[in-house]
Amino acid sequence: MGEEDRALLEVTNLTVHYGAVRALDRISLEVQEGEIVALIGPNGAGKSTTLKAICGIVKPTSGVIHFERESIKGIPPHDLVARGISLAPEERHVFTSMSVAENLDMGGYTLKSRREIKQRIKSVYSLFPVLEERHRQRAGSLSSGEQQMLAMGRALMLEPRLLLLDEPSFALSPNYVDIVFEKIQEINQNGTTVLLVEQNARMALECADRGYVFQIGEIFLEDKAKNLLENKEVRESFLGEE
């Protein structure tokens, strides 16, 4: 692999245990700069654990994680955010008693300039106009779809190189699912690389460039997303087709 072809993110032989339970067993994956990469598979297969290991929330038992060609294993989550990795977690976890604007302000917590924070918030509002309309509203009073947009907007406040999305369509109406995936593509087109964990395998693969299929702590299949959509086993197991 040439120097210019090195991935933005490289995960090699990653193993994670929760106590005596092995959640990940020597998985390897990579994400090239500018891609959308989807992780699909059944619940409990290790997809979300992979994101948590990448962003420092869980400690790997073994394996190597490189971001921009440097090892990031063991680096605290807040330092990884400063390096350019942001996570929009499953179930959103917005600050429900704070306003939309205050949530976004919290997302820019490492920025020292109020002017820069305001510019970043303005950029988020440009991507998600509904958040600007609701900027004074308590986050807890937003719909699930609006909360998901807020979680994504908050994660974008530091202009990450790599955005990790954990189940962005969780508990959303079909209309909001469509909107959220449109926004994911727009975020990517604006220059942010995306690693996506998603139960809605069809939507994820239609959005992504490449995909990895998990099965109980392991990756058993990887390919271009369009090829996975045509793969017989994927179609039967994850797309609900006979």
QUISUL-V160788 format. One record per residue. N is the residue number from 1. RES is the residue in three letters. SS is DSSP state (h for helix, s for strand, l for the rest). OMEGA is omega in whole degrees, -180 to 180 (none if undefined). D_CENTER is the distance of its C-alpha to the mean C-alpha in whole Angstrom. Layout:
n=[N,N]
res=[RES,RES]
ss=[SS,SS]
omega=[OMEGA,OMEGA]
d_center=[D_CENTER,D_CENTER]
This chain:
n=[1,2,3,4,5,6,7,8,9,10,11,12,13,14,15,16,17,18,19,20,21,22,23,24,25,26,27,28,29,30,31,32,33,34,35,36,37,38,39,40,41,42,43,44,45,46,47,48,49,50,51,52,53,54,55,56,57,58,59,60,61,62,63,64,65,66,67,68,69,70,71,72,73,74,75,76,77,78,79,80,81,82,83,84,85,86,87,88,89,90,91,92,93,94,95,96,97,98,99,100,101,102,103,104,105,106,107,108,109,110,111,112,113,114,115,116,117,118,119,120,121,122,123,124,125,126,127,128,129,130,131,132,133,134,135,136,137,138,139,140,141,142,143,144,145,146,147,148,149,150,151,152,153,154,155,156,157,158,159,160,161,162,163,164,165,166,167,168,169,170,171,172,173,174,175,176,177,178,179,180,181,182,183,184,185,186,187,188,189,190,191,192,193,194,195,196,197,198,199,200,201,202,203,204,205,206,207,208,209,210,211,212,213,214,215,216,217,218,219,220,221,222,223,224,225,226,227,228,229,230,231,232,233,234,235,236,237,238,239,240,241,242]
res=[MET,GLY,GLU,GLU,ASP,ARG,ALA,LEU,LEU,GLU,VAL,THR,ASN,LEU,THR,VAL,HIS,TYR,GLY,ALA,VAL,ARG,ALA,LEU,ASP,ARG,ILE,SER,LEU,GLU,VAL,GLN,GLU,GLY,GLU,ILE,VAL,ALA,LEU,ILE,GLY,PRO,ASN,GLY,ALA,GLY,LYS,SER,THR,THR,LEU,LYS,ALA,ILE,CYS,GLY,ILE,VAL,LYS,PRO,THR,SER,GLY,VAL,ILE,HIS,PHE,GLU,ARG,GLU,SER,ILE,LYS,GLY,ILE,PRO,PRO,HIS,ASP,LEU,VAL,ALA,ARG,GLY,ILE,SER,LEU,ALA,PRO,GLU,GLU,ARG,HIS,VAL,PHE,THR,SER,MET,SER,VAL,ALA,GLU,ASN,LEU,ASP,MET,GLY,GLY,TYR,THR,LEU,LYS,SER,ARG,ARG,GLU,ILE,LYS,GLN,ARG,ILE,LYS,SER,VAL,TYR,SER,LEU,PHE,PRO,VAL,LEU,GLU,GLU,ARG,HIS,ARG,GLN,ARG,ALA,GLY,SER,LEU,SER,SER,GLY,GLU,GLN,GLN,MET,LEU,ALA,MET,GLY,ARG,ALA,LEU,MET,LEU,GLU,PRO,ARG,LEU,LEU,LEU,LEU,ASP,GLU,PRO,SER,PHE,ALA,LEU,SER,PRO,ASN,TYR,VAL,ASP,ILE,VAL,PHE,GLU,LYS,ILE,GLN,GLU,ILE,ASN,GLN,ASN,GLY,THR,THR,VAL,LEU,LEU,VAL,GLU,GLN,ASN,ALA,ARG,MET,ALA,LEU,GLU,CYS,ALA,ASP,ARG,GLY,TYR,VAL,PHE,GLN,ILE,GLY,GLU,ILE,PHE,LEU,GLU,ASP,LYS,ALA,LYS,ASN,LEU,LEU,GLU,ASN,LYS,GLU,VAL,ARG,GLU,SER,PHE,LEU,GLY,GLU,GLU]
ss=[l,l,h,h,h,l,l,l,s,s,s,s,s,s,s,s,s,s,l,l,s,s,s,s,s,s,s,s,s,s,s,l,l,l,l,s,s,s,s,s,s,l,l,l,l,l,h,h,h,h,h,h,h,h,l,l,l,l,l,l,l,s,s,s,s,s,s,l,l,s,s,l,l,l,l,l,h,h,h,h,h,h,h,l,s,s,s,s,l,l,l,l,l,l,l,l,l,l,s,h,h,h,h,h,h,h,h,l,l,l,l,l,l,h,h,h,h,h,h,h,h,h,h,h,h,h,h,l,h,h,h,h,h,l,l,l,l,s,h,h,h,l,l,h,h,h,h,h,h,h,h,h,h,h,h,l,l,l,l,l,l,s,s,s,s,s,l,l,l,l,l,l,l,h,h,h,h,h,h,h,h,h,h,h,h,h,h,h,h,l,l,l,s,s,s,s,s,l,l,l,h,h,h,h,h,h,h,l,l,s,s,s,s,s,s,l,l,s,s,s,s,s,s,s,h,h,h,h,h,h,l,h,h,h,h,h,h,h,l,l,l,l]
omega=[-179,-179,-177,-177,-178,-177,173,178,176,176,-173,175,-177,176,179,174,165,-172,-180,-176,178,-177,177,-177,173,179,176,177,176,178,177,178,179,-179,157,179,-178,171,-180,-180,-177,173,178,-177,177,-177,-179,176,177,178,-178,177,-180,-176,169,-179,174,-176,178,173,179,-180,-175,174,177,173,-174,173,178,177,178,180,178,178,-178,-177,-177,177,178,175,179,179,176,177,179,-180,166,-168,174,-180,169,-178,173,177,-167,-178,180,177,175,-179,179,176,180,177,178,179,178,-170,-179,-179,-176,-176,177,178,180,177,179,178,179,178,178,178,178,178,178,179,-177,-177,-179,179,176,177,-176,-166,179,-174,176,-177,-179,-180,178,172,179,179,179,176,178,177,179,179,178,179,178,179,-179,-173,-180,177,-176,170,-177,178,177,-180,-178,178,-177,-180,-175,174,179,173,180,180,180,175,179,-179,-178,-180,173,-180,177,178,179,177,179,179,177,172,-179,175,-174,170,-166,169,-173,176,178,-171,-178,-180,-179,-178,176,-180,-167,171,-180,179,173,-180,-179,173,176,173,-178,171,-179,-179,173,-178,169,-176,-178,177,178,177,-179,-178,-175,-178,178,-179,-179,-173,-171,-180,176,180,179,none]
d_center=[26,27,26,24,22,20,17,14,13,15,15,19,20,18,20,19,21,21,25,27,24,22,19,18,21,21,18,17,15,14,12,14,14,14,12,10,9,9,10,12,15,17,16,17,16,14,11,9,12,11,7,10,12,11,10,14,14,16,18,19,22,22,21,19,16,17,15,17,20,20,20,17,18,19,18,18,14,16,17,14,13,16,16,13,9,8,6,6,7,9,12,11,14,16,19,21,24,23,23,21,22,22,18,17,20,19,15,18,20,20,22,26,27,27,27,24,22,24,23,19,20,22,19,17,20,20,17,17,21,21,20,23,25,24,24,27,25,24,21,22,24,21,20,17,16,17,15,12,13,14,11,9,12,13,9,11,14,15,14,11,12,8,5,2,2,5,8,8,12,13,16,17,20,20,20,17,15,17,16,12,12,15,13,10,12,14,12,12,15,16,15,11,9,6,5,4,6,9,13,14,15,17,14,11,14,16,13,12,14,14,13,14,16,16,19,20,18,19,18,21,20,18,19,18,17,20,22,20,20,24,24,27,25,21,23,25,23,20,21,24,27,30]
